[in-house]
Amino acid sequence: MIEPLYSPASDRYESGMKYKRSGKSGVLMSALSLGFWHNFGSISNFQNCKEMMHCAFDNGITCYDLANNYGPTYGTAEETFGRLMDISMAPYRDEMFITTKAGYDMWPGPYGNWGSRKYLISSLNQSLRRMHLEYVDLFYSHRYDPETPLEETLQALVDIVRQGKALYIGISRWPKEAALTAYQYLRERDVPCLCYQGKHNLLVRDDDSINTAAENGAGYVGFSALEQGLLSGRYLNGIPEGSRMARREALTSDRLTPELLTKIKALNEVAKARGESLAQMSLAWVLANPNVTSVIIGTSSVEQMKDNLKVLQSAPFTAEEQETIEKILK
Ligand SMILES: NC(=O)c1ccc[n+]([C@@H]2O[C@H](COP(=O)([O-])OP(=O)(O)OC[C@H]3O[C@@H](n4cnc5c(N)ncnc54)[C@H](OP(=O)(O)O)[C@@H]3O)[C@@H](O)[C@H]2O)c1
């Protein structure tokens, strides 16, 4: 059967998505970004990947977050993305803000990891080939490398922009002192850091990075807002078949302690009283921080994505709700 051509929703920019400026830049990011860490690799069902991609774009998500080693297996999430560009998304390239990263182990030997110029530039070249792109909108150093001189990593990032292979630069999971050096180094070379990417959610707070980014004119992009699914309804009644925990992919069952489950159940009651799913409330809590530019959602189905998109209609938290949430998590 010949599949019909993808025709995106004509009201995609009127569907309620909010767009927020990343730091002091010209870039507006969608409040929700779509992440490709899991659920888009070679082990995933391509039809499902395609439906999630189209659902995201149809609902105004313009930001897509990848990295060289997303899959599993490594590189295959970028390959899936390249396939999606080929079959339907290429006409919309200029409506999309596409991100990749390098910093973790990618290929064997001394040049496939960390923060050397050799690794970052070769890795981005590979990513562009896999994604079928001429450039990415944003390239991140995925982690700080304590062994490589900071100037080497940072100058490689500057040069990547000068070569036209990325329009903007970001840093992810860098400790404060190194991040401060990065903000200054990049600013002085007229390649200001667009954003910092870190983990901020109800269970794991990253206020220091958020505030430091804002003070340095950078945005903040949050990942794992649901703590990989723990802060959703996914594990309220055990470990469902097919879930990330059941698949033992980066989330192991020892995380689901009785103490944590009690907290999750109590948070779920707060969400219910707000008329929301727990996932929605957890996302709303992160987005309530005015210095958070975008939250990257990772979903395994269109249903989850639609549930998460409802966060755009979430009411602000009352002082009482905030107090109850903090009491639960104390
Ligand atoms: N910079 C970094 O170092 C870094 C690190 C981690 C992630 N990231 C980025 O951030 C993105 C998101 O991270 P994440 O995948 O950990 O995000 P997350 O939102 O914390 O977890 C996503 C998982 O939660 C479950 N879920 C999502 N929505 C749900 C809903 N409405 N109801 C029930 N369950 C739901 C799904 O689990 P199931 O699969 O079980 O269905 C989904 O795979 C990644 O794709 C990546 O782009 C960056």
The ligand as an SDF file (V2000), in Angstrom:
LIG
                    3D

 48 52  0  0  0  0  0  0  0  0999 V2000
   21.9650   15.9420   28.4140 N   0  0  0  0  0  0  0  0  0  0  0  0
   21.8660   14.7440   28.9370 C   0  0  0  0  0  0  0  0  0  0  0  0
   22.8250   14.2000   29.4730 O   0  0  0  0  0  0  0  0  0  0  0  0
   20.5500   14.0200   28.8650 C   0  0  0  0  0  0  0  0  0  0  0  0
   20.3110   12.9310   29.7170 C   0  0  0  0  0  0  0  0  0  0  0  0
   19.0800   12.2960   29.6420 C   0  0  0  0  0  0  0  0  0  0  0  0
   18.1120   12.7290   28.7450 C   0  0  0  0  0  0  0  0  0  0  0  0
   18.3790   13.7770   27.8980 N   0  0  0  0  0  0  0  0  0  0  0  0
   17.3660   14.2370   26.9090 C   0  0  0  0  0  0  0  0  0  0  0  0
   16.1100   14.3900   27.5370 O   0  0  0  0  0  0  0  0  0  0  0  0
   15.1270   13.5730   26.8950 C   0  0  0  0  0  0  0  0  0  0  0  0
   14.1160   13.1160   27.8870 C   0  0  0  0  0  0  0  0  0  0  0  0
   14.7170   12.2920   28.8840 O   0  0  0  0  0  0  0  0  0  0  0  0
   13.9230   11.0720   29.4850 P   0  0  0  0  0  0  0  0  0  0  0  0
   13.5410   10.1470   28.3930 O   0  0  0  0  0  0  0  0  0  0  0  0
   14.6720   10.5570   30.6410 O   0  0  0  0  0  0  0  0  0  0  0  0
   12.5820   11.8600   29.9540 O   0  0  0  0  0  0  0  0  0  0  0  0
   11.4460   11.5400   30.9880 P   0  0  0  0  0  0  0  0  0  0  0  0
   10.2970   12.3670   30.5100 O   0  0  0  0  0  0  0  0  0  0  0  0
   11.9040   11.7320   32.3800 O   0  0  0  0  0  0  0  0  0  0  0  0
   11.1240    9.9740   30.8080 O   0  0  0  0  0  0  0  0  0  0  0  0
   10.5500    9.4970   29.6430 C   0  0  0  0  0  0  0  0  0  0  0  0
    9.8400    8.1710   29.8960 C   0  0  0  0  0  0  0  0  0  0  0  0
    8.7910    8.3830   30.8300 O   0  0  0  0  0  0  0  0  0  0  0  0
    7.6440    7.6280   30.4380 C   0  0  0  0  0  0  0  0  0  0  0  0
    6.5500    8.5910   30.1290 N   0  0  0  0  0  0  0  0  0  0  0  0
    6.6430    9.7380   29.4220 C   0  0  0  0  0  0  0  0  0  0  0  0
    5.4450   10.3560   29.3870 N   0  0  0  0  0  0  0  0  0  0  0  0
    4.5890    9.5720   30.0850 C   0  0  0  0  0  0  0  0  0  0  0  0
    3.2070    9.6820   30.4000 C   0  0  0  0  0  0  0  0  0  0  0  0
    2.4850   10.7080   30.0030 N   0  0  0  0  0  0  0  0  0  0  0  0
    2.6530    8.6900   31.1460 N   0  0  0  0  0  0  0  0  0  0  0  0
    3.3870    7.6380   31.5660 C   0  0  0  0  0  0  0  0  0  0  0  0
    4.6930    7.4820   31.2970 N   0  0  0  0  0  0  0  0  0  0  0  0
    5.2790    8.4470   30.5570 C   0  0  0  0  0  0  0  0  0  0  0  0
    8.0470    6.8110   29.2290 C   0  0  0  0  0  0  0  0  0  0  0  0
    8.5320    5.5810   29.7250 O   0  0  0  0  0  0  0  0  0  0  0  0
    8.3090    4.1830   28.9880 P   0  0  0  0  0  0  0  0  0  0  0  0
    9.4130    4.1160   27.9810 O   0  0  0  0  0  0  0  0  0  0  0  0
    8.4450    3.2150   30.0920 O   0  0  0  0  0  0  0  0  0  0  0  0
    6.9740    4.2000   28.3620 O   0  0  0  0  0  0  0  0  0  0  0  0
    9.1800    7.6130   28.6490 C   0  0  0  0  0  0  0  0  0  0  0  0
   10.0740    6.8330   27.8840 O   0  0  0  0  0  0  0  0  0  0  0  0
   15.9490   12.4610   26.2200 C   0  0  0  0  0  0  0  0  0  0  0  0
   15.2840   11.8670   25.1290 O   0  0  0  0  0  0  0  0  0  0  0  0
   17.1770   13.2350   25.7760 C   0  0  0  0  0  0  0  0  0  0  0  0
   16.8720   13.9290   24.5740 O   0  0  0  0  0  0  0  0  0  0  0  0
   19.5710   14.4330   27.9650 C   0  0  0  0  0  0  0  0  0  0  0  0
  1  2  1  0
  2  3  2  0
  2  4  1  0
  4  5  1  0
  4 48  2  0
  5  6  2  0
  6  7  1  0
  7  8  2  0
  8  9  1  0
  8 48  1  0
  9 10  1  0
  9 46  1  0
 10 11  1  0
 11 12  1  0
 11 44  1  0
 12 13  1  0
 13 14  1  0
 14 15  2  0
 14 16  1  0
 14 17  1  0
 17 18  1  0
 18 19  2  0
 18 20  1  0
 18 21  1  0
 21 22  1  0
 22 23  1  0
 23 24  1  0
 23 42  1  0
 24 25  1  0
 25 26  1  0
 25 36  1  0
 26 27  1  0
 26 35  1  0
 27 28  2  0
 28 29  1  0
 29 30  1  0
 29 35  2  0
 30 31  1  0
 30 32  2  0
 32 33  1  0
 33 34  2  0
 34 35  1  0
 36 37  1  0
 36 42  1  0
 37 38  1  0
 38 39  2  0
 38 40  1  0
 38 41  1  0
 42 43  1  0
 44 45  1  0
 44 46  1  0
 46 47  1  0
M  CHG  2   8   1  16  -1
M  END
$$$$
